[in-house]
Amino acid sequence: MNNKNKKVLVTGSEGFIGSYLIKQLLLKNFKVIGGYYKKKKFNKINKVKYIYCDVRNLNNVKKILNIYKPDIIFHLAAKSHPFYSFTNPVETMNTNVIGTINLLDTCKNLKNNPKIVIACSSGQYGSRPFSKLPMVEYNEYDPEHIYGLSKVFQDSLCKQYYKMFKLNVIRAILFNTSGPGKKFDVFFDICNQFSNQIHKKKIVIKCGNLNNYRDFMHVEDVAKALLFLSRKGLPGESYNIGSAKLTKISKIIEILKKKYKKKIIIKIDKKLLRNYDEKFIAASIKKIKKLGWKPKKKIDDIIDDMITKTLK
């Protein structure tokens, strides 16, 4: 069967990663069905069949899967912001946990046994001391917040449905992902403030904690990794998707200073400080690299692409 005859369902298709993944799928000539939930308008991509999809609603999920019978499913629909989960724990659990079990339980009754790639999160691991990095797929989960906990449950559901029903499910554990179109993350906050003041001699940027360390990924690399796992990933397994590099958040400021030769004044805004915030996050990607994938973009590419977009 060539890709033109393969149907791919992407839940959360209107989201940040979803839109990039769809572009990769279209380049490979897949027939793409985009499940969306947000009622507000979003940028729809040509040649995609968009359908309303509320993963919390079992009947809605059953209807979609029984009508379209996708060969591959990328499950990206989620409440994906840790900060949101602080004040909306029930909604976070309903979407991330109940939404996932609705999908998996429906898939077990599909005769075509679709390949399912689930977007999990590095938030599952929680924080680790520097001496215990990088995080490896077999590490225990110890999340710092409700969002991370919801992803632990999601991960466990995938393992259980593989064990009990032999579902063709793969867990992609995504580390910090950014790029053009991402909002409400550190790159967006800093690059947006910088772009708005780029013509000034002195640029003032309000920040939260710049002393944490993260494993930053460009969204294009993440989209390509998800597609790669749909072909090469083994059912029942989990794979970290990261850069395998530990980067201090303050480096974003340093790169902007060097590239644009601007004086930047940093002001710490207490409103941007989180009570629950991992100090170190870094991935081991040896497992997925053995299959033949590795990231190609760097933190400089994320910054360049985001600045270019905001200046348009």
HELIX and SHEET records of a PDB file:
HELIX    1   1 ASN A    3  ASN A    5  5                                   3    
HELIX    2   2 PHE A   16  LEU A   27  1                                  12    
HELIX    3   3 LEU A   58  TYR A   68  1                                  11    
HELIX    4   4 PRO A   82  THR A   87  1                                   6    
HELIX    5   5 PRO A   89  MET A   93  1                                   5    
HELIX    6   6 ASN A   94  ILE A   98  3                                   5    
HELIX    7   7 GLY A   99  CYS A  107  1                                   9    
HELIX    8   8 SER A  122  GLN A  124  5                                   3    
HELIX    9   9 PHE A  130  LYS A  132  5                                   3    
HELIX   10  10 ILE A  146  PHE A  165  1                                  20    
HELIX   11  11 VAL A  186  ASN A  196  1                                  11    
HELIX   12  12 VAL A  219  LYS A  232  1                                  14    
HELIX   13  13 LYS A  251  TYR A  260  1                                  10    
HELIX   14  14 LYS A  270  LEU A  272  5                                   3    
HELIX   15  15 LYS A  286  LEU A  291  1                                   6    
HELIX   16  16 ILE A  299  LEU A  311  1                                  13    
SHEET    1   A 7 VAL A  48  TYR A  52  0                                        
SHEET    2   A 7 LYS A  31  TYR A  36  1                                        
SHEET    3   A 7 LYS A   7  THR A  11  1                                        
SHEET    4   A 7 ILE A  72  HIS A  75  1                                        
SHEET    5   A 7 LYS A 115  SER A 121  1                                        
SHEET    6   A 7 VAL A 169  LEU A 174  1                                        
SHEET    7   A 7 SER A 238  ILE A 241  1                                        
SHEET    1   B 2 THR A 177  SER A 178  0                                        
SHEET    2   B 2 MET A 217  HIS A 218  1                                        
SHEET    1   C 2 LYS A 202  CYS A 207  0                                        
SHEET    2   C 2 LYS A 263  ILE A 268  1                                        
SHEET    1   D 2 TYR A 213  ARG A 214  0                                        
SHEET    2   D 2 THR A 247  LYS A 248 -1                                        
END                                                                             
